[in-house]
Amino acid sequence: MRVGRALGKTEEEVAQTLMTQLKERGHPDAPPPLATDGKGDYRTAMVDTWGEVPDYDGRGRPPTRKQPQPDWQYVQVVKERSGYRLTAVHVTVVYGDPDEVLAQVGGHTSYVERTNLTARQMNARLVRKTLSYSKQLDALAAACAWEDWVYNLTRTVDTLSIPDRDAQGRRRWQRQTPAMEAGLTDHRWTIKELLTTVIPPESPNT
């Protein structure tokens, strides 16, 4: 499920925005297991967002800098290319036990790459070397937000299907959207439903 989207001029700016979104959307205490490529300073963004200042033991100056926590899981996958050919892949476990992190996250970024491909198929503004680019940032942000809503609520994903039985006892698969898998809805939304649903803004307590 897509839980964050950031647009920025630098990878560092994007990383910080994404980590802030993750903290606000289901991960208030610690980051989820992460795998990234070598771009963007995600290590610093994670510490800035979830890091904690160590307790003062009474000796020397009190600590002021945030530090990563022992239960974090983060792996960085850096690929080397020569022209269009992949020549090497370097996998570095930044946070966590290497065996546990690689078992949980995997030493690859295939999920991210697949998401990027799906995004370009759904949103022509993200296709490389095209005339469908956005001239205004607001238009790009709106198109990306719409793409995420459609993906999360209206598109079923094969890997999220769950086994079921029909009335005759024959095996069948119940297809699910990412939002259904996350427990945010009990059905697959239609585009009409997505366009006509009005969510009232949260009002502050008075």
Residue pairs with C-beta under 8 A, 6 or more apart in sequence:
1 152
1 178
1 179
1 181
1 182
2 115
2 148
2 151
2 152
2 178
3 21
3 22
3 25
3 26
4 17
4 18
4 21
4 22
4 25
5 18
5 21
5 144
5 145
5 148
6 13
6 14
6 15
6 17
6 18
6 21
7 14
7 137
7 140
7 141
7 144
8 14
8 17
11 39
11 40
11 41
12 40
12 41
12 44
12 45
14 40
15 40
15 41
15 42
15 44
15 45
16 45
16 48
16 49
18 45
19 31
19 42
19 45
19 46
19 48
19 49
19 50
20 49
22 31
22 32
22 49
23 31
23 49
23 50
27 50
29 50
30 50
30 69
30 71
30 72
31 46
31 49
31 50
31 72
31 74
33 73
33 74
33 101
33 104
33 105
34 42
34 46
34 73
34 74
34 75
34 105
35 74
35 75
35 76
35 77
35 105
35 106
35 107
35 108
35 109
35 111
35 112
36 42
36 74
36 76
36 77
36 109
36 112
37 76
37 77
37 78
37 79
37 109
37 112
38 76
38 77
38 78
38 79
42 74
42 76
43 74
43 76
43 94
43 95
46 68
46 72
46 74
46 95
47 66
47 67
47 68
48 66
50 69
50 72
51 66
51 67
51 68
51 69
52 66
52 67
52 69
53 63
53 64
53 65
53 66
53 67
54 63
54 67
56 62
56 63
68 95
71 96
72 95
72 96
73 95
73 96
73 100
73 101
73 104
73 105
74 93
74 94
74 95
74 96
74 101
74 105
75 91
75 92
75 93
75 94
75 101
75 102
75 105
75 106
75 107
76 91
76 92
76 93
76 94
77 89
77 90
77 91
77 92
77 107
77 108
77 109
78 89
78 90
78 92
79 86
79 88
79 89
79 90
80 86
80 87
80 88
80 89
80 90
81 87
89 107
91 102
91 107
93 101
93 102
95 101
118 151
119 126
119 147
120 126
120 127
120 128
122 147
122 150
122 151
123 143
123 144
123 147
124 130
124 132
125 132
125 133
125 134
125 139
125 140
125 143
125 144
126 144
134 140
134 143
149 194
150 191
150 194
151 178
152 177
152 178
152 179
152 184
153 177
153 179
153 185
153 188
153 189
153 194
154 177
154 188
154 189
154 190
154 191
154 194
155 177
155 178
156 175
156 176
156 177
156 188
157 176
157 177
157 178
157 181
158 175
160 175
160 176
160 177
160 178
160 180
160 181
161 173
161 174
161 175
161 176
162 173
162 174
162 176
163 171
163 172
163 173
163 174
164 171
164 172
164 173
164 174
165 171
165 172
166 172
175 188
176 188
177 185
177 188
177 189
179 185
179 189
180 186
180 187
180 188
